[in-house]
Amino acid sequence: MTEVDQSRGGKRTIVVVGATSEVGAVASARLQQQGHTVRGVARGLGVALTDQHALNRTFAGADCAYVMIPFDVRAPDPHRFEREVGDRLVEATSRHAA
């Protein structure tokens, strides 16, 4: 455990991508029950996977992330959509070292 973790009692700020999905909601709830701060990424929470600025703000200062890339069957090219989302998440996490 790092000095920062020890100073916060091991509690972390964790970004959960897909926080309103069935799996993401369970992950978010369990993390919060353990005392962690959870920042959700979901359209319904105002942080869309297509909004790089919102992703950057959400990941800023986070310690780590739980990431799921959704499969969008409505996208004209679902695999391209996944790659683009992945690229945006990489930018947000690498910019902020989450």
The first five atom37 places (N, CA, C, CB, O) and aatype in JSON, in Angstrom:
{
  "aatype": [12, 16, 6, 19, 3, 5, 15, 1, 7, 7, 11, 1, 16, 9, 19, 19, 19, 7, 0, 16, 15, 6, 19, 7, 0, 19, 0, 15, 0, 1, 10, 5, 5, 5, 7, 8, 16, 19, 1, 7, 19, 0, 1, 7, 10, 7, 19, 0, 10, 16, 3, 5, 8, 0, 10, 2, 1, 16, 13, 0, 7, 0, 3, 4, 0, 18, 19, 12, 9, 14, 13, 3, 19, 1, 0, 14, 3, 14, 8, 1, 13, 6, 1, 6, 19, 7, 3, 1, 10, 19, 6, 0, 16, 15, 1, 8, 0, 0],
  "atom_mask": [
    [1, 1, 1, 1, 1],
    [1, 1, 1, 1, 1],
    [1, 1, 1, 1, 1],
    [1, 1, 1, 1, 1],
    [1, 1, 1, 1, 1],
    [1, 1, 1, 1, 1],
    [1, 1, 1, 1, 1],
    [1, 1, 1, 1, 1],
    [1, 1, 1, 0, 1],
    [1, 1, 1, 0, 1],
    [1, 1, 1, 1, 1],
    [1, 1, 1, 1, 1],
    [1, 1, 1, 1, 1],
    [1, 1, 1, 1, 1],
    [1, 1, 1, 1, 1],
    [1, 1, 1, 1, 1],
    [1, 1, 1, 1, 1],
    [1, 1, 1, 0, 1],
    [1, 1, 1, 1, 1],
    [1, 1, 1, 1, 1],
    [1, 1, 1, 1, 1],
    [1, 1, 1, 1, 1],
    [1, 1, 1, 1, 1],
    [1, 1, 1, 0, 1],
    [1, 1, 1, 1, 1],
    [1, 1, 1, 1, 1],
    [1, 1, 1, 1, 1],
    [1, 1, 1, 1, 1],
    [1, 1, 1, 1, 1],
    [1, 1, 1, 1, 1],
    [1, 1, 1, 1, 1],
    [1, 1, 1, 1, 1],
    [1, 1, 1, 1, 1],
    [1, 1, 1, 1, 1],
    [1, 1, 1, 0, 1],
    [1, 1, 1, 1, 1],
    [1, 1, 1, 1, 1],
    [1, 1, 1, 1, 1],
    [1, 1, 1, 1, 1],
    [1, 1, 1, 0, 1],
    [1, 1, 1, 1, 1],
    [1, 1, 1, 1, 1],
    [1, 1, 1, 1, 1],
    [1, 1, 1, 0, 1],
    [1, 1, 1, 1, 1],
    [1, 1, 1, 0, 1],
    [1, 1, 1, 1, 1],
    [1, 1, 1, 1, 1],
    [1, 1, 1, 1, 1],
    [1, 1, 1, 1, 1],
    [1, 1, 1, 1, 1],
    [1, 1, 1, 1, 1],
    [1, 1, 1, 1, 1],
    [1, 1, 1, 1, 1],
    [1, 1, 1, 1, 1],
    [1, 1, 1, 1, 1],
    [1, 1, 1, 1, 1],
    [1, 1, 1, 1, 1],
    [1, 1, 1, 1, 1],
    [1, 1, 1, 1, 1],
    [1, 1, 1, 0, 1],
    [1, 1, 1, 1, 1],
    [1, 1, 1, 1, 1],
    [1, 1, 1, 1, 1],
    [1, 1, 1, 1, 1],
    [1, 1, 1, 1, 1],
    [1, 1, 1, 1, 1],
    [1, 1, 1, 1, 1],
    [1, 1, 1, 1, 1],
    [1, 1, 1, 1, 1],
    [1, 1, 1, 1, 1],
    [1, 1, 1, 1, 1],
    [1, 1, 1, 1, 1],
    [1, 1, 1, 1, 1],
    [1, 1, 1, 1, 1],
    [1, 1, 1, 1, 1],
    [1, 1, 1, 1, 1],
    [1, 1, 1, 1, 1],
    [1, 1, 1, 1, 1],
    [1, 1, 1, 1, 1],
    [1, 1, 1, 1, 1],
    [1, 1, 1, 1, 1],
    [1, 1, 1, 1, 1],
    [1, 1, 1, 1, 1],
    [1, 1, 1, 1, 1],
    [1, 1, 1, 0, 1],
    [1, 1, 1, 1, 1],
    [1, 1, 1, 1, 1],
    [1, 1, 1, 1, 1],
    [1, 1, 1, 1, 1],
    [1, 1, 1, 1, 1],
    [1, 1, 1, 1, 1],
    [1, 1, 1, 1, 1],
    [1, 1, 1, 1, 1],
    [1, 1, 1, 1, 1],
    [1, 1, 1, 1, 1],
    [1, 1, 1, 1, 1],
    [1, 1, 1, 1, 1]
  ],
  "atom_positions": [
    [[0.85, -1.17, 0.0], [0.0, 0.0, 0.0], [0.9, 1.24, 0.0], [-0.97, 0.0, 1.22], [1.88, 1.3, 0.74]],
    [[0.56, 2.22, -0.83], [1.37, 3.44, -0.92], [1.09, 4.34, 0.28], [1.09, 4.18, -2.23], [0.13, 4.12, 1.02]],
    [[1.93, 5.35, 0.45], [1.72, 6.31, 1.53], [0.4, 7.03, 1.37], [2.86, 7.32, 1.57], [-0.29, 7.3, 2.36]],
    [[0.03, 7.34, 0.11], [-1.25, 8.02, -0.14], [-2.39, 7.12, 0.28], [-1.39, 8.41, -1.63], [-3.33, 7.58, 0.94]],
    [[-2.34, 5.82, -0.09], [-3.39, 4.89, 0.31], [-3.5, 4.81, 1.83], [-3.12, 3.5, -0.27], [-4.6, 4.8, 2.37]],
    [[-2.35, 4.77, 2.51], [-2.36, 4.68, 3.97], [-2.97, 5.92, 4.58], [-0.95, 4.46, 4.5], [-3.7, 5.84, 5.57]],
    [[-2.67, 7.09, 4.01], [-3.19, 8.33, 4.57], [-4.7, 8.45, 4.38], [-2.5, 9.53, 3.93], [-5.36, 9.2, 5.11]],
    [[-5.25, 7.71, 3.42], [-6.7, 7.73, 3.19], [-7.34, 6.44, 3.68], [-7.0, 7.92, 1.69], [-8.49, 6.14, 3.33]],
    [[-6.64, 5.68, 4.48], [-7.18, 4.44, 5.02], [-7.42, 3.39, 3.95], [0.0, 0.0, 0.0], [-8.29, 2.54, 4.11]],
    [[-6.66, 3.45, 2.87], [-6.81, 2.47, 1.79], [-7.97, 2.77, 0.85], [0.0, 0.0, 0.0], [-8.23, 1.99, -0.07]],
    [[-8.66, 3.86, 1.07], [-9.79, 4.22, 0.22], [-9.29, 4.92, -1.04], [-10.8, 5.13, 0.98], [-8.33, 5.69, -1.01]],
    [[-9.95, 4.62, -2.14], [-9.53, 5.16, -3.43], [-10.69, 5.84, -4.15], [-8.96, 4.05, -4.31], [-11.86, 5.64, -3.83]],
    [[-10.32, 6.64, -5.13], [-11.29, 7.2, -6.07], [-11.22, 6.34, -7.32], [-11.01, 8.73, -6.39], [-10.18, 6.25, -7.97]],
    [[-12.35, 5.7, -7.65], [-12.38, 4.73, -8.74], [-13.41, 5.16, -9.78], [-12.7, 3.32, -8.21], [-14.56, 5.44, -9.44]],
    [[-13.0, 5.21, -11.03], [-13.92, 5.49, -12.14], [-14.51, 4.17, -12.59], [-13.2, 6.24, -13.32], [-13.78, 3.2, -12.83]],
    [[-15.83, 4.13, -12.71], [-16.51, 2.92, -13.21], [-17.15, 3.28, -14.55], [-17.58, 2.39, -12.19], [-18.11, 4.05, -14.61]],
    [[-16.62, 2.7, -15.62], [-17.17, 2.91, -16.95], [-18.34, 1.95, -17.12], [-16.09, 2.7, -18.08], [-18.21, 0.74, -16.9]],
    [[-19.48, 2.51, -17.51], [-20.7, 1.7, -17.6], [-21.38, 1.57, -16.27], [0.0, 0.0, 0.0], [-21.98, 0.54, -15.96]],
    [[-21.3, 2.62, -15.46], [-21.77, 2.57, -14.07], [-23.26, 2.32, -13.92], [-21.43, 3.85, -13.4], [-23.7, 1.89, -12.86]],
    [[-24.04, 2.57, -14.96], [-25.48, 2.35, -14.84], [-25.92, 1.02, -15.47], [-26.23, 3.49, -15.49], [-27.1, 0.69, -15.45]],
    [[-24.97, 0.27, -16.02], [-25.3, -1.04, -16.57], [-25.54, -2.01, -15.42], [-24.17, -1.57, -17.51], [-25.27, -1.69, -14.26]],
    [[-26.04, -3.17, -15.73], [-26.32, -4.17, -14.68], [-25.05, -4.5, -13.9], [-26.9, -5.45, -15.3], [-25.05, -4.5, -12.67]],
    [[-23.97, -4.79, -14.61], [-22.7, -5.13, -13.95], [-22.08, -3.9, -13.3], [-21.71, -5.75, -14.96], [-21.61, -3.97, -12.16]],
    [[-22.07, -2.79, -14.01], [-21.46, -1.57, -13.48], [-22.14, -1.05, -12.23], [0.0, 0.0, 0.0], [-21.48, -0.54, -11.32]],
    [[-23.46, -1.18, -12.17], [-24.19, -0.73, -10.98], [-23.82, -1.57, -9.76], [-25.71, -0.8, -11.22], [-23.67, -1.04, -8.66]],
    [[-23.66, -2.87, -9.96], [-23.26, -3.75, -8.85], [-21.83, -3.42, -8.42], [-23.37, -5.25, -9.27], [-21.55, -3.33, -7.22]],
    [[-20.94, -3.25, -9.39], [-19.55, -2.91, -9.06], [-19.49, -1.58, -8.3], [-18.69, -2.83, -10.35], [-18.78, -1.47, -7.3]],
    [[-20.23, -0.58, -8.79], [-20.24, 0.73, -8.12], [-20.75, 0.62, -6.7], [-21.11, 1.71, -8.91], [-20.16, 1.19, -5.78]],
    [[-21.83, -0.11, -6.51], [-22.41, -0.25, -5.17], [-21.44, -0.94, -4.22], [-23.73, -1.04, -5.24], [-21.27, -0.51, -3.08]],
    [[-20.81, -2.0, -4.68], [-19.86, -2.72, -3.8], [-18.66, -1.85, -3.45], [-19.38, -4.01, -4.47], [-18.2, -1.85, -2.31]],
    [[-18.16, -1.12, -4.42], [-17.02, -0.23, -4.15], [-17.4, 0.85, -3.14], [-16.52, 0.41, -5.45], [-16.63, 1.16, -2.24]],
    [[-18.6, 1.42, -3.3], [-19.06, 2.44, -2.35], [-19.27, 1.85, -0.96], [-20.35, 3.08, -2.85], [-18.96, 2.5, 0.04]],
    [[-19.78, 0.63, -0.89], [-19.97, -0.04, 0.4], [-18.63, -0.23, 1.12], [-20.67, -1.4, 0.22], [-18.57, -0.23, 2.35]],
    [[-17.57, -0.4, 0.33], [-16.23, -0.56, 0.9], [-15.59, 0.77, 1.24], [-15.34, -1.33, -0.06], [-14.45, 0.81, 1.72]],
    [[-16.31, 1.86, 1.0], [-15.82, 3.18, 1.38], [-15.08, 3.94, 0.29], [0.0, 0.0, 0.0], [-14.56, 5.03, 0.54]],
    [[-15.03, 3.39, -0.9], [-14.36, 4.08, -1.99], [-15.26, 5.15, -2.59], [-13.93, 3.08, -3.08], [-16.49, 5.06, -2.5]],
    [[-14.66, 6.16, -3.19], [-15.4, 7.16, -3.95], [-15.51, 6.66, -5.37], [-14.7, 8.57, -3.89], [-14.5, 6.3, -5.98]],
    [[-16.72, 6.63, -5.9], [-16.94, 6.14, -7.26], [-17.38, 7.29, -8.15], [-18.0, 4.99, -7.28], [-18.28, 8.06, -7.8]],
    [[-16.73, 7.39, -9.3], [-17.14, 8.34, -10.34], [-17.65, 7.51, -11.51], [-15.95, 9.31, -10.77], [-16.9, 6.72, -12.09]],
    [[-18.9, 7.69, -11.85], [-19.5, 6.89, -12.91], [-19.37, 7.52, -14.28], [0.0, 0.0, 0.0], [-19.45, 8.74, -14.43]],
    [[-19.17, 6.66, -15.28], [-19.21, 7.06, -16.67], [-20.42, 6.39, -17.29], [-17.88, 6.68, -17.43], [-20.49, 5.16, -17.37]],
    [[-21.37, 7.2, -17.73], [-22.58, 6.72, -18.39], [-23.3, 7.94, -18.95], [-23.51, 5.89, -17.41], [-23.25, 9.02, -18.37]],
    [[-23.97, 7.76, -20.07], [-24.73, 8.88, -20.66], [-25.68, 9.48, -19.65], [-25.51, 8.43, -21.91], [-25.79, 10.7, -19.53]],
    [[-26.38, 8.62, -18.91], [-27.36, 9.08, -17.94], [-26.77, 9.86, -16.78], [0.0, 0.0, 0.0], [-27.48, 10.56, -16.05]],
    [[-25.46, 9.74, -16.61], [-24.76, 10.48, -15.54], [-24.07, 11.72, -16.09], [-23.73, 9.58, -14.85], [-23.38, 12.43, -15.36]],
    [[-24.28, 11.99, -17.38], [-23.69, 13.18, -18.0], [-22.26, 13.0, -18.48], [0.0, 0.0, 0.0], [-21.59, 13.98, -18.81]],
    [[-21.78, 11.76, -18.51], [-20.42, 11.48, -18.98], [-20.52, 10.42, -20.07], [-19.48, 11.0, -17.79], [-20.48, 9.22, -19.8]],
    [[-20.66, 10.89, -21.31], [-20.79, 9.98, -22.44], [-19.41, 9.52, -22.91], [-21.55, 10.66, -23.59], [-18.42, 10.25, -22.8]],
    [[-19.36, 8.3, -23.42], [-18.1, 7.75, -23.94], [-17.61, 8.48, -25.17], [-18.28, 6.27, -24.26], [-16.47, 8.32, -25.58]],
    [[-18.48, 9.29, -25.76], [-18.1, 10.07, -26.95], [-17.62, 11.47, -26.59], [-19.28, 10.17, -27.89], [-17.23, 12.23, -27.48]],
    [[-17.62, 11.82, -25.32], [-17.25, 13.18, -24.87], [-15.88, 13.15, -24.18], [-18.33, 13.75, -23.9], [-15.79, 12.88, -22.98]],
    [[-14.84, 13.43, -24.95], [-13.48, 13.35, -24.42], [-13.26, 14.29, -23.24], [-12.48, 13.68, -25.51], [-12.59, 13.92, -22.27]],
    [[-13.82, 15.49, -23.31], [-13.63, 16.45, -22.2], [-14.27, 15.94, -20.91], [-14.22, 17.83, -22.57], [-13.69, 16.06, -19.83]],
    [[-15.46, 15.36, -21.03], [-16.13, 14.82, -19.84], [-15.34, 13.63, -19.29], [-17.58, 14.39, -20.18], [-15.22, 13.48, -18.07]],
    [[-14.81, 12.79, -20.17], [-13.99, 11.66, -19.71], [-12.74, 12.16, -19.0], [-13.6, 10.76, -20.9], [-12.38, 11.65, -17.94]],
    [[-12.09, 13.16, -19.57], [-10.87, 13.71, -18.95], [-11.18, 14.25, -17.56], [-10.27, 14.82, -19.83], [-10.41, 14.02, -16.62]],
    [[-12.29, 14.97, -17.43], [-12.66, 15.52, -16.1], [-12.94, 14.4, -15.11], [-13.9, 16.44, -16.22], [-12.55, 14.48, -13.94]],
    [[-13.61, 13.35, -15.57], [-13.98, 12.25, -14.69], [-12.76, 11.48, -14.21], [-14.95, 11.31, -15.39], [-12.7, 11.07, -13.05]],
    [[-11.78, 11.28, -15.09], [-10.59, 10.52, -14.73], [-9.56, 11.36, -13.96], [-9.96, 9.95, -15.98], [-8.67, 10.79, -13.33]],
    [[-9.66, 12.68, -14.01], [-8.68, 13.53, -13.34], [-8.64, 13.23, -11.84], [-9.01, 15.02, -13.58], [-9.66, 13.33, -11.16]],
    [[-7.47, 12.87, -11.35], [-7.29, 12.61, -9.93], [-7.75, 11.24, -9.46], [0.0, 0.0, 0.0], [-7.64, 10.93, -8.27]],
    [[-8.27, 10.42, -10.36], [-8.73, 9.08, -9.96], [-7.53, 8.17, -9.72], [-9.67, 8.47, -11.04], [-6.47, 8.35, -10.33]],
    [[-7.7, 7.22, -8.85], [-6.63, 6.27, -8.54], [-6.62, 5.08, -9.5], [-6.78, 5.77, -7.11], [-5.56, 4.56, -9.84]],
    [[-7.8, 4.66, -9.94], [-7.89, 3.51, -10.83], [-9.27, 3.5, -11.49], [-7.63, 2.17, -10.06], [-10.11, 4.36, -11.22]],
    [[-9.48, 2.51, -12.35], [-10.75, 2.45, -13.07], [-11.18, 1.01, -13.3], [-10.64, 3.17, -14.4], [-10.36, 0.1, -13.42]],
    [[-12.49, 0.83, -13.35], [-13.11, -0.43, -13.74], [-13.73, -0.14, -15.1], [-14.2, -0.95, -12.66], [-14.67, 0.66, -15.21]],
    [[-13.21, -0.77, -16.15], [-13.58, -0.4, -17.51], [-14.26, -1.54, -18.25], [-12.36, 0.05, -18.28], [-13.75, -2.66, -18.3]],
    [[-15.41, -1.23, -18.8], [-16.12, -2.13, -19.71], [-16.45, -1.31, -20.95], [-17.42, -2.76, -19.03], [-17.03, -0.22, -20.84]],
    [[-16.11, -1.81, -22.12], [-16.46, -1.11, -23.34], [-17.73, -1.77, -23.89], [-15.29, -1.15, -24.4], [-17.73, -2.96, -24.19]],
    [[-18.79, -0.99, -24.02], [-20.05, -1.59, -24.48], [-20.0, -1.94, -25.96], [-21.21, -0.63, -24.21], [-19.27, -1.32, -26.74]],
    [[-20.78, -2.92, -26.32], [-20.94, -3.29, -27.71], [-22.22, -2.62, -28.19], [-20.98, -4.85, -27.92], [-23.3, -2.92, -27.67]],
    [[-22.12, -1.73, -29.16], [-23.28, -0.98, -29.64], [-23.73, -1.57, -30.97], [-22.95, 0.52, -29.8], [-23.13, -1.31, -32.01]],
    [[-24.79, -2.36, -30.94], [-25.28, -3.01, -32.16], [-25.91, -2.01, -33.13], [-26.3, -4.08, -31.8], [-26.1, -2.32, -34.3]],
    [[-26.22, -0.81, -32.64], [-26.8, 0.21, -33.51], [-25.73, 1.0, -34.26], [-27.65, 1.16, -32.71], [-26.05, 1.71, -35.22]],
    [[-24.49, 0.88, -33.85], [-23.41, 1.61, -34.53], [-23.24, 1.04, -35.93], [-22.06, 1.52, -33.72], [-23.32, -0.17, -36.13]],
    [[-22.99, 1.92, -36.92], [-22.78, 1.44, -38.29], [-21.63, 0.43, -38.38], [-22.5, 2.63, -39.22], [-21.7, -0.52, -39.15]],
    [[-20.6, 0.63, -37.59], [-19.47, -0.29, -37.54], [-19.13, -0.51, -36.06], [-18.22, 0.28, -38.34], [-18.33, 0.23, -35.49]],
    [[-19.74, -1.52, -35.43], [-19.56, -1.73, -33.98], [-18.1, -1.86, -33.55], [-20.31, -2.95, -33.55], [-17.72, -1.38, -32.48]],
    [[-17.29, -2.51, -34.36], [-15.88, -2.68, -33.97], [-15.13, -1.35, -34.04], [-15.2, -3.71, -34.87], [-14.24, -1.1, -33.22]],
    [[-15.47, -0.52, -34.99], [-14.85, 0.81, -35.06], [-15.26, 1.63, -33.82], [-15.27, 1.56, -36.37], [-14.45, 2.32, -33.22]],
    [[-16.54, 1.53, -33.47], [-17.03, 2.21, -32.27], [-16.23, 1.78, -31.05], [-18.53, 1.92, -32.06], [-15.81, 2.63, -30.26]],
    [[-16.02, 0.47, -30.88], [-15.25, -0.03, -29.74], [-13.83, 0.52, -29.74], [-15.21, -1.56, -29.76], [-13.32, 0.93, -28.69]],
    [[-13.19, 0.55, -30.91], [-11.82, 1.09, -31.0], [-11.78, 2.56, -30.62], [-11.25, 0.89, -32.41], [-10.89, 3.01, -29.91]],
    [[-12.76, 3.33, -31.11], [-12.8, 4.76, -30.81], [-13.02, 5.0, -29.32], [-13.92, 5.45, -31.62], [-12.38, 5.87, -28.73]],
    [[-13.91, 4.24, -28.71], [-14.14, 4.35, -27.27], [-12.86, 3.98, -26.52], [-15.33, 3.44, -26.81], [-12.46, 4.67, -25.58]],
    [[-12.24, 2.89, -26.93], [-10.99, 2.47, -26.31], [-9.92, 3.55, -26.39], [0.0, 0.0, 0.0], [-9.21, 3.8, -25.42]],
    [[-9.81, 4.17, -27.55], [-8.83, 5.25, -27.72], [-9.11, 6.42, -26.79], [-8.81, 5.72, -29.18], [-8.19, 6.99, -26.21]],
    [[-10.4, 6.79, -26.65], [-10.74, 7.91, -25.76], [-10.44, 7.56, -24.3], [-12.23, 8.28, -25.91], [-9.95, 8.4, -23.54]],
    [[-10.72, 6.32, -23.92], [-10.43, 5.9, -22.54], [-8.93, 5.87, -22.29], [-11.04, 4.52, -22.26], [-8.47, 6.27, -21.22]],
    [[-8.17, 5.41, -23.26], [-6.7, 5.41, -23.12], [-6.2, 6.84, -22.93], [-6.02, 4.76, -24.36], [-5.36, 7.09, -22.07]],
    [[-6.72, 7.76, -23.73], [-6.29, 9.16, -23.58], [-6.61, 9.69, -22.19], [-6.95, 10.05, -24.64], [-5.77, 10.3, -21.55]],
    [[-7.84, 9.44, -21.73], [-8.26, 9.95, -20.41], [-7.44, 9.32, -19.3], [-9.75, 9.68, -20.18], [-7.02, 10.02, -18.37]],
    [[-7.2, 8.0, -19.37], [-6.46, 7.35, -18.29], [-4.98, 7.7, -18.33], [-6.64, 5.85, -18.35], [-4.37, 7.89, -17.28]],
    [[-4.4, 7.78, -19.51], [-2.97, 8.08, -19.58], [-2.71, 9.54, -19.23], [-2.42, 7.76, -20.97], [-1.67, 9.87, -18.66]],
    [[-3.61, 10.4, -19.58], [-3.46, 11.82, -19.27], [-3.46, 12.04, -17.75], [-4.57, 12.65, -19.93], [-2.78, 12.92, -17.24]],
    [[-4.24, 11.23, -17.07], [-4.43, 11.42, -15.63], [-3.88, 10.27, -14.8], [-5.89, 11.59, -15.32], [-4.08, 10.23, -13.58]],
    [[-3.19, 9.35, -15.44], [-2.49, 8.24, -14.75], [-3.4, 7.45, -13.84], [-1.32, 8.78, -13.94], [-3.0, 7.05, -12.75]],
    [[-4.63, 7.22, -14.27], [-5.57, 6.41, -13.46], [-5.23, 4.95, -13.63], [-7.05, 6.68, -13.87], [-5.89, 4.09, -13.04]]
  ]
}
